[in-house]
Amino acid sequence: MTIFAVVLMVLVGILTLVYRGALDDLERLSGSDRTGSRILFSFSLFVRWSCMAGVLWICAARGGFGWPSWTPGQVLLVLGGHTVLGIVSFGCAVLKDMPSPALSERMVAAMGWVPILLPACQMIAASTILFPGTVPALVRPAALVLMGVAALIAVTVLTGMFIREERQLKAAAVSR
């Protein structure tokens, strides 16, 4: 199973490069080329998160996350958390394609790194489970804390953006 997890992690790395290239192309392409880049972007993001879910499932099946002690509970908790992070990651990636006037270019560029940072932290945490003893024990909690902070910041920005958008729509409806 470790070899399969390593293959999935390599695939996640390759798909990250494909995803990043497609995301950069969205800024400069137009027409059908832009549509093709969007399809590649969505496909690579979905497959990458599916591969990472497989790696995390292998780690949770080994009981690598420690809580809860019941292994199926670990699998459900880890995959549920991974799904939420995937939705946050997708929301941040879509911001790059459809920037909001409420956010500065610098903020949109920073949010574009969330879909890269979250799986990178997950891969670091998974590496400490798959290869115990090769990575210092403090790396896993540090990676998980960094992932949590990045996700919390992303959720806060996305929520603020949606609230602001909702208020603007209500204000526009009242003024008509």
PyMOL commands that set and color helices and strands:
alter all, ss='L'
color gray80, all
select helices_A, chain A and resi 2-28+31-61+71-97+105-111+114-130+139-175
alter helices_A, ss='H'
color red, helices_A
deselect
rebuild
show_as cartoon
